[in-house]
Every structure is written in C-alpha cells, then in structure tokens.
C-alpha cells in the first residue's frame, strides 16, 4: 500500500505544482498534465520526478534544457561514488521530516520539504525496480536539486521550505441551513469529490433544536470508486458524459429523532429529512484550464529558466557530475555512506527510513564555497516558489457559480422545494466571499388561500483563514455571515396555520471551523443572532456545533490509482 502511495506522490498530481506542462485548448482538464486538482483539502501533493530533475522546464515553449535527466541520458552507467575519507559524525539537529506513509496520509499539513523528500524516495524506489537501470543508489545528477533543498532546510535559511500549504475554504460538507441543527448559514460553492459526512447539532432558523446527519457525494467519483478506479487516475477521463457527471453531486440528510427508534440513527427512509442535488455551472478553480496557460508559460520561461541556470551553475561548482562526486570532502564522505545504505535498502519503507536517517547525518560545517552557492540557490528558489504561489493565488480567487436543489421534508410542516444559486469569489490573502440567492416553493399547496411560494432568501458570508494554533490543530477558518428571509405566508405547524408569523427574518452568524491536524476532521462552532424564528417573533441567540469528515482524503490514501 505504501508503495502505491509514494508512486502517487511521485506522479506530481498537485494543486500546488512544482512541474507544470500547460494544457492545450480547449478549456477543460486534460489527462496526463502535471497540474491536477486532487480533492479538496487539498490537498497538495509532492512534486514529480521531472520537476526535481529538470526544474519544471518540460514545456515545448521553453528553450532551457533539462538538467539532470538530459545529463544522465548521455551516460551509460552511474558508478557508486568513490570513497575518500571516513564519514562525518551525525548532527543532533534533526530535519523535520515525517515518514512518507504519514505524509501521504496528511498531505494538507505536509511541508514543502516533506513533499520533495517523499517524491525523491519514490524516484529512487522506481529506479531501483527497473531491470535496465544502472542506478541502484544515489545519483548527484538526478538528486542534486533535492540535496540543495535539504541543505537549505538544515541550514535554517529557507523557512518557506518548511511551511505547509494553505487549506481550502470553499467546500460544503454539512447540511443546508434549513435543516435542523445545521451549522451552515450559507452554502459553499464546492462539495466533496467522492463522499463527505457531517453531524450538526443546534438550530438556525427553526424554533426547535435538533441534530442532522448528512452525506454528500459526487456521482462520477462514486461510480469510479465502485468500478475500482483510483482517486487520481479516475479523474483523468475525457468522455463528455463523465465530465458532466463530475459537475453533479447529491446530498442526503437524516434526522435521528424520527422513526420508531427515536434518537438512534438507523438510516431508514423514515429518518430522511432532505435531499440535495448540486450542479457546478461555472468553476474556474482548476489549474489545468487553458485560461492559465499564458501564466504558466511565463512562469516557466522566466522563473523556471532562472532557477535552471542557477542549479546548473551550482551543480558544476559543487560537484563532479560525470564521476558522481561532491567536490567538498566532507560532503563526499557523507555521500559515500548514504549511497551505500540506499543501495542496500529495498522498498519504499526502507528507502524512506534510510534516506531520512542519512540526511540527519550530513556535515554540520559547510565550506564557504558551498554556503555561497546555497545563498544563490536560496534567492532563485524562493523567487520561483513565490512566482508559482502568485499563480495559485490567482486560481484560488477564480469565481464559482453553482446551483443547489433542496427537497426539504420537515417533521411538522409541509414539504418544500428550495432552489439556491451560489456564487463564490476568492479575495486577496486567501479570503473568500460567498453569496446565496434562494426561493422556496411548497411541493403542494398546503391550505386554501396560501401562495405556493413559501419564501425568498438572500445570504452573504466572508471566510478568513487564521494562523495555526498548535495543540494538534490545523489552521482555523473564521467566518461571519448574514441572511435575510421573507416569509410569504404564515407558518404551518402540523396542519394548522400559525397566525401573524408571515414577515421578515434576519440572521447573523459568527463561525469558527477548527481542523484537527492530520485527520481530515473539522469541527464547526457557530453562534447565530436572529430577530425571530419561523414560528416565534422573538429575538433568538443560538449556538451550534458539529463535525465533518471528507472521505476524499481517505480514498486518496488507500486507492490513489
């Protein structure tokens, strides 16, 4: 299983790409591109082998040559590095790199260094498995880019290398606001790619608090999962029917207080409180779209070329690439031992453990020549990452327009069909703004003299990511929103009309969504303020809490391909 995970990491499927081959028109995702949107939360994956070897200069519009791969192809074999002196004793400062198994399980919280490390582990394992490969250990021409990043991190010069990627704020997993107990005043524009699960408790618009259990899924994602297709490979599908199905998803909410076993979730039809159908109308938060091709071309030809030139210069200054040797005696002594250990390691788990241990034994004192090249590399690499991040920020700000149909079946009121238009736009600094406009219609005319239109609703929400708070928790998201609802008729409780309940409802909400680090679980806590509820014309202050789990993360771990 771990081998499959690392091959997925090596493949470079990423929303935070290191390697980018811009896709051709038409404007739609294309299989095989180096940039791919993989789940939500995103989750960002390590760079590909090609990225590490050639610094992302694989575009046909780029004239700069690849670094390591081109040099390696010009040779017929890769010799083990020649021993020079005894290895240097290991240092006490340990690089913050978790095992690749844990990195694969927690990509959203993985640092850039961890992703580069696990991608390199996958490359080494792949090369060792090839029957025709001359490389059974390390190769400076192939691994030099990674070694420079590791040395930077060890020197403490590049904090950005140790930083984790930002997490997404545009996914809706929990129930709609009209459901009992929902913590969501506003519906978000995206949903899980395969299946999501949420439990909410409290109340927003109704007079009686309750609990709701919600499942959300994507038609195409589930179909491919049942067929045995992988989470990543299953996304690379060109048929128009499948592309359309990826736009459509469903949701089912259950009220565990209903049915013969009140308070116990049974999942029976009696406990179903609502159905939801979701359709993406316009979604430009996909890095593979041709609208971003010019941005990637410019990035590759400018920052990519600059970094490629710097790496080639550093490679020639610091190493003897044709003899697979470091020029610095201390680094070469360490490299001899590391290469020997890698040659004796078999399988990703062993390579992972050995390479991590050897990196922590790298020389503590580096020569002035090595330090000078590290400083130059640091400048170019940081500029390259910043340029890449600016493109990703642009993609994150792209608009989303989607449509929700909700068939709501309250326990003590007539069934309602709600049509909700959702618009979402990213702002600067990874902030997000979401708008909802909805109309509710009775499925059947409830009483004589009643209008079939039950209500109009308008809502707005602002999301702001906060800094990481530690204690095993990730980066919380603070949200505040408002909602206006116009009731066109008096409310109905049972089969009876409640006089003087027609009118306006205004609700404000403060919400804090806390992710539990390395788990995929999020805990939403909200506090709402309303001028009234649907049944009572009295001011209300309500608290809601719940938890959500996006199963996309689990599936990407156990079945990436």
C-alpha positions as CSV (number, residue, x, y, z in Angstrom):
1,X,0.0,0.0,0.0
2,X,2.8,2.4,0.9
3,X,4.5,1.8,-2.5
4,X,1.3,2.8,-4.3
5,X,1.0,6.0,-2.1
6,X,4.6,7.0,-2.9
7,X,4.1,6.4,-6.6
8,X,1.1,8.7,-6.3
9,X,3.3,11.3,-4.7
10,X,5.9,11.0,-7.3
11,X,3.3,11.4,-10.1
12,X,3.1,15.1,-9.3
13,X,-0.7,15.4,-9.2
14,X,-0.9,18.7,-7.4
15,X,-2.8,21.8,-6.8
16,X,0.4,23.4,-5.8
17,X,2.6,22.2,-8.7
18,X,6.3,22.2,-9.0
19,X,6.2,20.9,-12.5
20,X,3.7,22.4,-14.9
21,X,3.2,21.4,-18.5
22,X,0.5,23.8,-19.7
23,X,-2.5,22.0,-21.2
24,X,-3.7,22.8,-24.8
25,X,-7.1,24.2,-25.7
26,X,-10.0,23.5,-25.4
27,X,-10.5,24.9,-21.9
28,X,-11.1,21.7,-20.0
29,X,-9.0,19.4,-17.8
30,X,-6.7,17.1,-19.8
31,X,-5.3,13.7,-18.7
32,X,-1.6,13.5,-18.1
33,X,-0.9,17.1,-17.3
34,X,1.4,17.8,-14.5
35,X,-1.0,20.0,-12.6
36,X,-4.1,18.3,-11.3
37,X,-6.8,19.2,-8.7
38,X,-6.7,16.3,-6.2
39,X,-9.6,16.6,-3.6
40,X,-10.2,19.1,-1.7
41,X,-8.3,19.9,1.1
42,X,-6.5,19.7,-0.5
43,X,-4.7,18.6,-0.7
44,X,-1.4,19.4,-2.3
45,X,1.0,16.6,-3.3
46,X,4.8,16.4,-3.7
47,X,6.5,17.4,-6.9
48,X,7.1,15.0,-9.7
49,X,10.4,13.3,-10.7
50,X,10.5,15.5,-13.8
51,X,10.2,18.6,-11.6
52,X,13.0,17.6,-9.3
53,X,15.3,16.6,-12.2
54,X,14.7,19.4,-14.7
55,X,13.1,22.1,-12.6
56,X,9.9,22.1,-14.5
57,X,11.3,23.0,-17.8
58,X,9.4,20.5,-19.8
59,X,7.2,22.9,-21.7
60,X,7.6,22.9,-25.5
61,X,7.7,26.7,-25.3
62,X,10.8,26.7,-23.1
63,X,14.2,26.5,-24.6
64,X,16.2,26.0,-21.4
65,X,17.5,22.4,-21.3
66,X,16.6,19.9,-18.6
67,X,19.3,19.5,-16.0
68,X,19.7,16.0,-14.6
69,X,17.7,13.9,-16.9
70,X,19.5,15.1,-20.0
71,X,22.9,14.6,-18.4
72,X,22.0,11.2,-17.2
73,X,20.9,10.1,-20.6
74,X,24.3,10.9,-22.0
75,X,25.9,8.3,-19.8
76,X,25.7,4.5,-19.9
77,X,26.1,3.8,-16.2
78,X,26.2,5.5,-12.9
79,X,29.0,4.4,-10.7
80,X,28.9,4.4,-6.9
81,X,30.7,7.4,-5.5
82,X,34.4,6.8,-4.7
83,X,35.2,6.7,-1.0
84,X,37.5,9.4,0.2
85,X,37.6,9.7,4.0
86,X,35.7,8.5,7.0
87,X,32.2,9.8,7.2
88,X,31.4,12.8,9.4
89,X,29.6,12.2,12.6
90,X,25.9,12.9,12.5
91,X,24.4,16.1,13.8
92,X,22.0,16.5,16.6
93,X,19.6,18.8,14.8
94,X,17.1,16.6,13.1
95,X,15.3,17.7,9.9
96,X,11.5,17.9,10.5
97,X,10.6,15.2,8.0
98,X,7.8,12.7,8.9
99,X,7.7,9.2,7.3
100,X,6.3,9.2,3.8
101,X,3.4,7.0,4.9
102,X,2.4,9.7,7.3
103,X,3.0,12.5,4.7
104,X,0.7,10.6,2.3
105,X,-2.0,10.4,4.9
106,X,-1.7,14.1,5.8
107,X,-0.8,16.0,2.7
108,X,-2.7,19.1,3.7
109,X,-0.3,19.6,6.7
110,X,2.9,18.4,4.9
111,X,5.7,20.9,4.4
112,X,7.3,21.6,1.0
113,X,10.4,19.8,2.3
114,X,8.4,16.7,3.2
115,X,6.8,16.6,-0.2
116,X,10.2,16.9,-2.0
117,X,11.6,14.2,0.2
118,X,8.8,11.7,-0.4
119,X,8.9,12.4,-4.2
120,X,12.6,11.7,-4.1
121,X,12.0,8.4,-2.2
122,X,9.5,7.4,-4.9
123,X,12.0,8.2,-7.7
124,X,14.8,6.2,-6.0
125,X,12.5,3.2,-5.5
126,X,11.3,3.3,-9.1
127,X,14.8,3.4,-10.5
128,X,15.9,0.5,-8.3
129,X,13.0,-1.6,-9.5
130,X,13.9,-1.1,-13.2
131,X,15.7,-4.1,-14.7
132,X,17.7,-1.9,-17.1
133,X,18.7,0.8,-14.7
134,X,22.4,1.4,-13.9
135,X,21.3,3.4,-10.8
136,X,20.9,1.4,-7.6
137,X,21.8,4.1,-5.1
138,X,22.0,7.9,-5.2
139,X,22.9,9.9,-8.3
140,X,24.1,13.5,-8.0
141,X,22.9,14.4,-11.5
142,X,19.4,13.2,-10.6
143,X,19.2,14.1,-6.9
144,X,21.2,17.4,-6.8
145,X,18.1,19.6,-6.7
146,X,16.7,17.7,-3.8
147,X,20.0,17.8,-1.9
148,X,20.2,21.6,-2.2
149,X,16.7,21.9,-0.8
150,X,17.6,19.6,2.1
151,X,20.8,21.5,2.8
152,X,18.9,24.8,2.8
153,X,16.4,23.5,5.3
154,X,19.1,22.1,7.5
155,X,20.8,25.5,7.5
156,X,17.6,27.1,8.6
157,X,17.8,29.6,5.7
158,X,14.6,28.9,4.0
159,X,11.6,28.8,6.3
160,X,9.3,28.7,3.3
161,X,10.6,25.2,2.6
162,X,9.3,24.0,5.9
163,X,5.9,25.7,5.5
164,X,2.7,23.7,4.9
165,X,0.3,24.6,2.1
166,X,-2.8,26.6,2.8
167,X,-6.1,24.7,3.1
168,X,-9.2,25.3,1.0
169,X,-12.3,27.1,2.3
170,X,-14.8,26.5,-0.5
171,X,-16.1,23.1,0.4
172,X,-19.7,22.4,1.7
173,X,-20.0,19.1,3.6
174,X,-22.6,19.9,6.3
175,X,-26.3,20.3,5.9
176,X,-28.3,23.2,4.4
177,X,-29.3,26.0,6.8
178,X,-32.9,24.9,6.7
179,X,-32.1,21.5,8.2
180,X,-32.4,21.1,12.0
181,X,-29.1,21.6,13.7
182,X,-27.2,22.9,10.7
183,X,-24.1,25.0,11.4
184,X,-24.1,26.5,7.9
185,X,-26.0,29.7,7.4
186,X,-24.6,30.0,3.8
187,X,-24.0,27.1,1.3
188,X,-20.5,27.0,-0.2
189,X,-19.7,26.5,-3.9
190,X,-17.8,23.2,-3.8
191,X,-18.6,19.7,-2.5
192,X,-16.5,16.5,-1.8
193,X,-15.2,14.8,-4.9
194,X,-16.3,11.3,-3.7
195,X,-18.2,11.3,-0.3
196,X,-18.4,13.5,2.7
197,X,-20.0,13.1,6.1
198,X,-21.2,15.6,8.7
199,X,-23.1,15.7,12.0
200,X,-24.6,19.0,13.2
201,X,-26.5,19.9,16.4
202,X,-28.4,23.1,17.3
203,X,-30.7,25.2,15.2
204,X,-30.5,28.3,13.0
205,X,-33.9,29.2,11.6
206,X,-36.3,26.8,13.5
207,X,-37.7,27.2,16.9
208,X,-36.8,23.6,18.0
209,X,-33.2,22.5,18.1
210,X,-32.2,19.1,16.7
211,X,-29.5,17.1,15.1
212,X,-28.8,16.3,11.4
213,X,-26.5,13.7,9.8
214,X,-25.6,14.5,6.2
215,X,-23.9,12.5,3.5
216,X,-22.7,14.3,0.3
217,X,-21.3,12.5,-2.7
218,X,-20.3,13.0,-6.3
219,X,-21.9,10.8,-8.9
220,X,-18.8,10.2,-11.1
221,X,-16.5,10.0,-8.2
222,X,-18.6,7.2,-6.5
223,X,-19.1,5.4,-9.8
224,X,-15.4,5.3,-10.4
225,X,-14.7,4.2,-6.9
226,X,-17.1,1.3,-7.2
227,X,-15.5,0.4,-10.5
228,X,-12.1,0.2,-8.8
229,X,-10.6,3.3,-10.5
230,X,-8.1,5.3,-8.4
231,X,-8.7,8.7,-6.9
232,X,-6.2,10.3,-9.2
233,X,-6.3,8.1,-12.3
234,X,-10.1,8.1,-12.2
235,X,-10.1,11.9,-12.6
236,X,-8.3,11.6,-16.0
237,X,-11.4,10.9,-18.0
238,X,-12.1,12.6,-21.3
239,X,-15.7,11.5,-22.1
240,X,-18.2,14.4,-22.1
241,X,-20.7,12.3,-20.0
242,X,-18.2,11.8,-17.3
243,X,-17.1,15.5,-17.3
244,X,-20.8,16.4,-16.9
245,X,-21.3,13.9,-14.1
246,X,-18.3,15.4,-12.2
247,X,-20.3,18.6,-12.1
248,X,-23.2,16.9,-10.3
249,X,-23.4,15.7,-6.8
250,X,-26.0,14.7,-4.2
251,X,-26.7,15.0,-0.5
252,X,-29.0,13.2,1.9
253,X,-29.7,14.4,5.4
254,X,-31.2,12.3,8.2
255,X,-32.9,13.3,11.4
256,X,-32.2,10.6,14.0
257,X,-35.1,11.7,16.2
258,X,-37.6,10.4,13.6
259,X,-38.8,6.8,13.1
260,X,-39.6,4.0,15.6
261,X,-36.2,4.3,17.3
262,X,-36.1,8.0,18.2
263,X,-32.6,9.3,18.9
264,X,-30.8,6.4,17.2
265,X,-29.5,6.8,13.7
266,X,-30.8,3.9,11.5
267,X,-30.5,5.4,8.0
268,X,-34.0,4.4,7.2
269,X,-36.3,6.2,4.8
270,X,-38.4,7.5,7.8
271,X,-35.4,9.4,9.1
272,X,-34.6,11.2,5.8
273,X,-35.2,14.9,6.3
274,X,-34.0,16.3,2.9
275,X,-32.4,15.5,-0.4
276,X,-30.0,17.8,-2.2
277,X,-28.8,17.9,-5.8
278,X,-25.8,20.2,-6.6
279,X,-24.6,21.3,-10.0
280,X,-21.4,23.3,-10.9
281,X,-22.3,25.8,-13.5
282,X,-19.1,27.8,-13.8
283,X,-16.0,26.8,-11.9
284,X,-12.5,28.2,-12.8
285,X,-10.6,26.9,-9.8
286,X,-8.8,24.3,-11.9
287,X,-5.1,24.9,-12.6
288,X,-5.2,22.8,-15.7
289,X,-7.6,25.1,-17.7
290,X,-6.1,26.7,-20.8
291,X,-7.0,30.2,-19.4
292,X,-3.9,29.8,-17.2
293,X,-1.6,28.6,-19.9
294,X,0.0,32.0,-20.5
295,X,0.7,32.4,-16.8
296,X,2.4,29.0,-16.7
297,X,4.3,29.7,-19.9
298,X,5.6,33.0,-18.5
299,X,6.5,31.3,-15.2
300,X,8.4,28.5,-16.9
301,X,10.3,30.8,-19.3
302,X,11.3,33.3,-16.7
303,X,11.5,32.0,-13.1
304,X,11.9,28.4,-14.3
305,X,14.8,29.4,-16.6
306,X,16.5,31.4,-13.9
307,X,16.3,28.6,-11.4
308,X,17.5,26.1,-14.0
309,X,20.5,28.3,-14.8
310,X,21.3,28.6,-11.1
311,X,21.1,24.9,-10.5
312,X,23.3,24.1,-13.4
313,X,25.9,26.6,-12.2
314,X,25.7,25.2,-8.6
315,X,25.9,21.6,-9.9
316,X,29.2,22.4,-11.8
317,X,30.7,24.3,-8.9
318,X,29.9,21.9,-6.1
319,X,30.1,18.5,-7.9
320,X,31.9,16.4,-10.4
321,X,28.7,15.2,-12.1
322,X,30.3,12.8,-14.5
323,X,32.0,10.9,-11.7
324,X,29.0,11.2,-9.3
325,X,31.1,13.1,-6.6
326,X,30.8,16.1,-4.4
327,X,33.9,18.4,-4.6
328,X,33.7,19.1,-0.9
329,X,35.5,16.2,1.0
330,X,33.1,16.3,4.0
331,X,30.0,16.1,1.8
332,X,31.6,13.4,-0.3
333,X,32.4,11.3,2.7
334,X,28.8,11.6,3.9
335,X,27.6,10.9,0.4
336,X,29.6,7.6,0.1
337,X,27.9,6.2,3.2
338,X,24.5,7.4,2.3
339,X,24.8,5.9,-1.2
340,X,25.9,2.6,0.3
341,X,23.0,2.5,2.7
342,X,20.5,3.3,-0.1
343,X,21.9,0.6,-2.3
344,X,21.2,-1.9,0.5
345,X,17.6,-0.6,1.1
346,X,14.7,-2.3,-0.6
347,X,11.2,-1.0,-0.9
348,X,9.8,2.5,-0.2
349,X,9.6,2.0,3.6
350,X,13.3,1.1,3.9
351,X,14.4,3.8,1.5
352,X,12.3,6.3,3.4
353,X,13.9,5.4,6.7
354,X,17.4,5.2,5.4
355,X,17.4,8.5,3.5
356,X,15.8,10.3,6.4
357,X,18.4,9.0,8.7
358,X,21.3,9.8,6.4
359,X,20.1,13.4,5.8
360,X,20.3,14.0,9.5
361,X,24.0,12.9,9.4
362,X,25.0,15.5,6.8
363,X,28.1,17.6,7.7
364,X,27.3,20.3,10.2
365,X,30.0,22.7,8.9
366,X,29.9,23.6,5.3
367,X,32.7,25.3,3.3
368,X,32.4,28.9,2.2
369,X,32.0,27.8,-1.4
370,X,29.1,25.6,-0.5
371,X,27.5,28.3,1.6
372,X,27.8,30.8,-1.2
373,X,26.1,28.5,-3.7
374,X,23.4,27.8,-1.1
375,X,22.7,31.6,-0.8
376,X,22.5,32.0,-4.5
377,X,20.2,28.9,-4.8
378,X,18.1,30.2,-1.9
379,X,17.4,33.5,-3.7
380,X,16.4,31.9,-7.0
381,X,14.4,29.1,-5.4
382,X,12.4,31.5,-3.2
383,X,11.6,33.7,-6.2
384,X,10.5,30.6,-8.1
385,X,8.2,29.5,-5.3
386,X,6.8,33.0,-4.9
387,X,6.0,33.3,-8.6
388,X,4.3,29.9,-8.5
389,X,2.3,30.9,-5.5
390,X,1.1,34.1,-7.2
391,X,-0.4,31.9,-10.0
392,X,-2.0,29.6,-7.5
393,X,-3.5,32.6,-5.6
394,X,-4.9,33.8,-8.9
395,X,-6.6,30.4,-9.4
396,X,-7.8,30.4,-5.8
397,X,-9.6,33.7,-6.5
398,X,-11.4,32.4,-9.6
399,X,-15.2,32.5,-9.4
400,X,-17.5,29.6,-8.7
401,X,-21.2,29.6,-9.7
402,X,-23.2,26.6,-8.7
403,X,-26.9,25.5,-8.2
404,X,-28.5,23.6,-5.4
405,X,-31.9,21.9,-5.4
406,X,-33.1,21.0,-1.9
407,X,-36.2,18.9,-1.2
408,X,-36.8,19.5,2.4
409,X,-39.3,17.4,4.5
410,X,-39.7,19.0,7.9
411,X,-41.3,16.6,10.5
412,X,-44.1,19.0,11.4
413,X,-44.5,21.2,8.3
414,X,-45.3,20.8,4.6
415,X,-42.5,19.6,2.2
416,X,-40.6,22.4,0.4
417,X,-38.5,22.6,-2.7
418,X,-35.7,25.1,-2.5
419,X,-33.7,26.4,-5.5
420,X,-30.5,28.1,-4.4
421,X,-28.0,29.9,-6.7
422,X,-24.5,30.0,-5.2
423,X,-21.8,32.5,-6.2
424,X,-18.3,32.4,-4.7
425,X,-15.2,34.6,-5.3
426,X,-11.8,34.4,-3.7
427,X,-10.4,37.7,-2.5
428,X,-6.8,38.7,-1.6
429,X,-4.9,36.8,1.1
430,X,-7.0,33.6,0.5
431,X,-10.1,35.3,1.8
432,X,-13.4,34.1,0.3
433,X,-16.8,35.7,-0.2
434,X,-20.0,33.6,-0.9
435,X,-23.4,34.7,-1.9
436,X,-26.7,32.7,-1.9
437,X,-30.0,33.6,-3.5
438,X,-32.8,31.1,-3.0
439,X,-36.6,30.7,-3.4
440,X,-38.7,28.1,-1.5
441,X,-41.8,26.6,-3.0
442,X,-44.3,24.3,-1.3
443,X,-44.4,20.9,-3.0
444,X,-48.2,21.0,-2.7
445,X,-50.4,23.9,-1.8
446,X,-50.8,23.4,1.9
447,X,-54.0,25.3,2.7
448,X,-56.6,27.3,0.8
449,X,-55.5,30.9,0.3
450,X,-51.8,30.1,0.6
451,X,-49.3,31.1,-2.0
452,X,-47.2,28.3,-3.4
453,X,-44.1,30.5,-2.9
454,X,-43.1,30.0,0.7
455,X,-40.1,32.4,1.0
456,X,-37.2,34.3,-0.6
457,X,-33.7,34.1,0.9
458,X,-30.5,36.1,0.4
459,X,-27.3,35.4,2.3
460,X,-23.6,36.5,2.3
461,X,-20.6,35.0,4.1
462,X,-17.0,36.1,4.4
463,X,-14.3,33.5,5.3
464,X,-10.9,34.3,6.6
465,X,-8.2,31.7,7.3
466,X,-6.3,32.2,10.6
467,X,-2.9,31.2,11.7
468,X,-2.1,27.7,13.0
469,X,-2.9,27.5,16.8
470,X,-0.9,24.3,17.7
471,X,-2.1,21.7,20.1
472,X,-2.5,19.2,17.3
473,X,-4.9,21.6,15.5
474,X,-4.6,23.0,12.0
475,X,-5.4,26.4,10.6
476,X,-8.9,27.5,11.7
477,X,-11.2,29.5,9.4
478,X,-13.2,32.4,10.9
479,X,-16.5,33.2,9.1
480,X,-19.1,35.8,9.5
481,X,-22.3,36.0,7.5
482,X,-25.8,37.3,7.3
483,X,-29.1,36.0,5.9
484,X,-32.4,37.7,5.1
485,X,-35.6,35.6,4.6
486,X,-39.0,36.8,3.6
487,X,-41.9,34.5,4.6
488,X,-44.7,35.0,2.0
489,X,-47.3,33.1,4.2
490,X,-48.0,32.3,7.8
491,X,-46.1,29.3,9.0
492,X,-47.8,25.9,9.3
493,X,-47.3,23.6,12.3
494,X,-48.8,20.2,11.8
495,X,-51.9,21.0,9.7
496,X,-52.6,24.2,11.5
497,X,-51.9,27.8,10.4
498,X,-49.9,29.9,12.9
499,X,-51.3,33.4,12.6
500,X,-49.1,36.5,12.3
501,X,-45.9,34.6,11.5
502,X,-45.6,36.0,8.0
503,X,-42.8,38.5,7.7
504,X,-39.1,39.0,7.7
505,X,-36.3,37.1,9.4
506,X,-32.8,38.4,9.7
507,X,-29.9,36.2,11.0
508,X,-26.3,36.9,11.6
509,X,-23.7,34.3,12.3
510,X,-20.1,34.0,13.7
511,X,-18.4,30.7,13.0
512,X,-15.1,29.2,13.7
513,X,-14.1,26.0,11.9
514,X,-11.3,24.1,13.6
515,X,-9.5,21.4,11.6
516,X,-7.9,18.6,13.6
517,X,-4.4,18.3,12.1
518,X,-3.5,15.1,10.2
519,X,-7.1,13.7,10.4
520,X,-9.3,15.3,7.7
521,X,-11.8,16.1,10.5
522,X,-13.1,19.6,11.1
523,X,-15.2,20.9,14.0
524,X,-17.5,23.9,13.2
525,X,-18.7,26.1,16.1
526,X,-21.2,28.8,15.4
527,X,-23.2,31.5,17.2
528,X,-26.2,33.0,15.5
529,X,-28.3,36.0,16.3
530,X,-31.8,36.4,14.8
531,X,-34.6,38.9,15.1
532,X,-37.1,36.0,15.3
533,X,-37.6,32.4,14.2
534,X,-40.0,31.0,11.7
535,X,-42.6,30.4,14.4
536,X,-41.9,32.9,17.1
537,X,-41.5,36.7,16.7
538,X,-38.9,36.9,19.4
539,X,-35.2,37.6,19.3
540,X,-33.0,34.5,19.4
541,X,-29.4,33.7,20.2
542,X,-28.4,30.2,19.2
543,X,-25.3,28.1,19.4
544,X,-24.4,25.2,17.0
545,X,-21.7,22.7,16.8
546,X,-20.8,19.6,14.8
547,X,-18.1,17.8,12.9
548,X,-17.4,17.0,9.3
549,X,-15.2,14.4,7.6
550,X,-14.2,14.5,3.9
551,X,-13.6,10.9,2.8
552,X,-11.7,12.1,-0.3
553,X,-8.6,12.1,1.9
554,X,-9.1,8.5,2.9
555,X,-9.7,7.3,-0.6
556,X,-6.7,9.2,-2.0
557,X,-4.5,7.3,0.6
558,X,-5.8,3.8,0.0
559,X,-6.6,4.0,-3.7
560,X,-4.7,6.8,-5.5
561,X,-4.5,4.9,-8.8
